[in-house]
């Protein structure tokens, strides 16, 4: 992916800004794939992409996001569409599918 093709730093969002403020480290919240809101979004996988393709896109974006220290970031699974506030869970298995969790921004 070329830098000029990057418009997003993750593939999902939550319903509202500040959702993370009400969560505990044990809580998981549902996320919304950006492809549902912006199906033709630049830098997003196609809306009908396979789970493997979605994860590959998200992994590359997470690596970019991981290069920037953002202490309020958490983690998410772009396949199961869940997020958690604990950045210490980065790269640990998703509780639903077992894929490594990726970096997630709340705002």
C-alpha positions as CSV (number, residue, x, y, z in Angstrom):
1,X,0.0,0.0,0.0
2,X,1.4,3.4,-1.0
3,X,1.3,6.2,1.5
4,X,-1.0,8.3,-0.7
5,X,-3.5,5.4,-0.6
6,X,-3.8,5.5,3.2
7,X,-6.9,7.4,4.4
8,X,-7.5,5.3,7.5
9,X,-5.4,3.9,10.3
10,X,-7.9,1.1,11.2
11,X,-10.8,-0.7,9.6
12,X,-13.5,-0.3,12.3
13,X,-14.9,2.4,14.5
14,X,-17.3,2.3,17.5
15,X,-20.8,3.8,17.5
16,X,-19.8,7.0,19.5
17,X,-16.8,9.0,20.5
18,X,-15.8,8.3,24.0
19,X,-17.1,4.7,24.1
20,X,-13.9,3.7,25.7
21,X,-14.5,5.9,28.7
22,X,-17.2,3.6,30.1
23,X,-15.4,0.3,29.6
24,X,-13.3,-1.7,32.0
25,X,-10.3,-3.9,30.9
26,X,-12.6,-6.9,30.9
27,X,-15.2,-5.3,28.6
28,X,-15.5,-5.8,24.8
29,X,-17.5,-3.5,22.7
30,X,-18.9,-4.1,19.2
31,X,-17.2,-2.2,16.4
32,X,-18.6,-1.2,13.0
33,X,-16.6,-1.9,9.8
34,X,-15.8,1.3,7.9
35,X,-16.7,-0.5,4.7
36,X,-20.4,-0.4,5.8
37,X,-20.2,3.3,6.2
38,X,-17.9,4.1,3.3
39,X,-18.0,1.1,0.9
40,X,-15.7,2.8,-1.6
41,X,-13.4,4.3,0.9
42,X,-9.9,4.9,-0.3
43,X,-7.5,2.5,1.4
44,X,-10.2,0.1,2.6
45,X,-10.6,-3.4,1.5
46,X,-13.6,-4.2,-0.8
47,X,-16.9,-4.6,1.1
48,X,-17.1,-8.2,0.0
49,X,-13.5,-9.0,0.9
50,X,-12.7,-12.3,2.7
51,X,-11.8,-12.4,6.3
52,X,-8.2,-13.1,5.4
53,X,-8.0,-10.0,3.1
54,X,-9.7,-7.8,5.8
55,X,-7.2,-9.0,8.4
56,X,-4.2,-8.4,6.0
57,X,-5.4,-4.8,5.4
58,X,-5.9,-4.3,9.1
59,X,-2.5,-5.7,10.0
60,X,-0.7,-3.3,7.7
61,X,-2.7,-0.4,9.2
62,X,-2.0,-1.6,12.7
63,X,1.7,-1.7,12.0
64,X,1.5,1.9,10.9
65,X,-0.5,2.9,14.0
66,X,1.9,1.0,16.3
67,X,4.7,3.3,15.1
68,X,2.9,6.2,16.8
69,X,2.7,6.2,20.6
70,X,-1.0,6.9,21.5
71,X,-1.5,6.0,25.1
72,X,-5.3,5.9,24.8
73,X,-5.3,3.3,22.1
74,X,-6.7,-0.1,22.7
75,X,-7.0,-3.3,20.6
76,X,-9.5,-4.8,18.2
77,X,-10.3,-7.7,15.9
78,X,-11.2,-6.5,12.4
79,X,-12.8,-9.9,11.6
80,X,-15.0,-10.3,14.8
81,X,-15.6,-6.6,15.1
82,X,-14.9,-6.2,18.8
83,X,-12.6,-3.8,20.7
84,X,-11.1,-3.5,24.2
85,X,-9.3,-0.7,26.0
86,X,-6.3,-2.6,27.1
87,X,-3.3,-1.9,24.8
88,X,-1.4,-4.6,26.7
89,X,-3.5,-7.1,24.8
90,X,-1.9,-6.1,21.5
91,X,-1.0,-9.2,19.4
92,X,-2.6,-11.5,21.9
93,X,-5.3,-13.9,20.5
94,X,-8.8,-12.6,19.8
95,X,-11.2,-14.2,22.3
96,X,-13.5,-15.2,19.5
97,X,-11.4,-16.2,16.5
98,X,-7.8,-16.5,17.9
99,X,-6.2,-14.0,15.4
100,X,-3.8,-11.6,16.9
101,X,-5.5,-8.4,18.2
102,X,-4.5,-5.2,16.4
103,X,-4.1,-1.6,17.6
104,X,-7.3,0.4,17.8
105,X,-7.9,4.2,18.2
106,X,-11.0,5.4,20.0
107,X,-11.2,8.9,18.4
